[in-house]
Amino acid sequence: MTTLSRRAWLHRSALAAAALPLSRLPIPAQDSKSDRPVGDEDFIRLSSNENAYGPSDAARTAVLESLADANRYPRHYYQTLIDQIAERENVSSECVLISAGSSEILGLVGLTYGIEGGDVLGCHPTFDFAMRYAERLGCTWSRTPLDENYHYNLGALAEEAGPNTRMIFICNPNNPTGVETPHVELRAFCIDQARRHPVFIDEAYIEFSSRGRNNSLADMAAQTPNVVVSRTFSKIHGLAGLRVGYAIAHPSTIALLKNYHTGRGVTVSNAGAAAASACLSDPEFESFCRKKIVQGRELVCMAFDGWGVEYMKSATSFVCFRNDKFSMKPREAMEKEKILIRDYDEFPGWSRVSIGTVDEMKTFIDAAKKYVG
Ligand SMILES: Cc1ncc(COP(=O)(O)O)c(C=O)c1O
């Protein structure tokens, strides 16, 4: 095939695929047990905070259509996505850096601020990827404990901050606890600390929090050189497998982070960028996911209330609960029931269940009930 006819063929195939009814495509439809791992078909996967309702029909169609451009670098897709993000967050396009999942931003931040050694601050337990990255570069992380109510301990972090501090990491709402830090407190903390230290806020679950994106510090990040916010398309938008995330920061900070961005910053595929763009044009799907996931979360919390199982007040798509009412470790018990959940060596006594579809959560509740006594 000549290049031209190959392209024409690809274009036609993508359009033909896009024209197929979605039920006939080799991808599971929404509301199915679509979050089961390949090769583990019998398991319900409630262990990685994936969105069982995703990806949306619009995102699937966008991926298929993007195949026609699979032989091209994704610059055009990037610009569209960056402009859309900027509009949604009410910041300028220069304040946006897109990445292969927000994990890539966490790595970039760990590298940028940790490369010369020193202290990185952050509570424990948290989503510790950035700090562990910095530790591998020779930084020290003292793992500041959460407060007695399992809240992110801003007071303790402020006390610890000093001349050796290279970065303060906040996860809001926090993973694995699910607990949200009050917006007003966090904003005041950042205003104060950013005068002296870079502050990084991981907002992977912000859309599930009490005030949704109104709890975000994206506006502050765009204006303040020492504040960086990260977001992801993996959670509310259900694109975990396509790997799309982004940072919002002042243009000077974006330039700093770009210094270490691999592949000259071209790490998201056409398909990922196209799907992410489609998600931003589909607010109905976003509110559908939020509504269903909050509904599933409430079902689980109601069951825990009935059984006297202690849990943390979640502002996310997962619930962290205490193990002591269970006749065996919940993770092991649930594995026997073909449900994957999570526990942590470094956070003994607690387990975490991700919120899947409402039906999956009913199955989880029925299964868990057998081990509570
Ligand atoms: C708090 C938090 N931040 C970041 C991530 C990374 O997500 P991704 O790389 O898929 O954007 C996760 C994933 O579970 C997370 O829980």
The ligand as a MOL file (V3000), in Angstrom:
LIG
                    3D

  0  0  0     0  0            999 V3000
M  V30 BEGIN CTAB
M  V30 COUNTS 16 16 0 0 0
M  V30 BEGIN ATOM
M  V30 1 C -3.6660 10.5870 45.0670 0
M  V30 2 C -3.2480 10.0480 43.7540 0
M  V30 3 N -2.4460 10.7860 42.9740 0
M  V30 4 C -2.0350 10.3600 41.7880 0
M  V30 5 C -2.3960 9.1190 41.3210 0
M  V30 6 C -1.8350 8.6780 40.0030 0
M  V30 7 O -2.8220 8.5420 39.0710 0
M  V30 8 P -2.5450 8.6510 37.4910 0
M  V30 9 O -1.0890 8.5040 37.2630 0
M  V30 10 O -3.3370 7.5520 36.9200 0
M  V30 11 O -3.0290 10.0100 37.1140 0
M  V30 12 C -3.2260 8.2910 42.0730 0
M  V30 13 C -3.6180 6.9560 41.5880 0
M  V30 14 O -4.2560 6.1710 42.2310 0
M  V30 15 C -3.6570 8.7760 43.3400 0
M  V30 16 O -4.4440 8.0370 44.1200 0
M  V30 END ATOM
M  V30 BEGIN BOND
M  V30 1 1 1 2
M  V30 2 1 2 3
M  V30 3 2 2 15
M  V30 4 2 3 4
M  V30 5 1 4 5
M  V30 6 1 5 6
M  V30 7 2 5 12
M  V30 8 1 6 7
M  V30 9 1 7 8
M  V30 10 2 8 9
M  V30 11 1 8 10
M  V30 12 1 8 11
M  V30 13 1 12 13
M  V30 14 1 12 15
M  V30 15 2 13 14
M  V30 16 1 15 16
M  V30 END BOND
M  V30 END CTAB
M  END
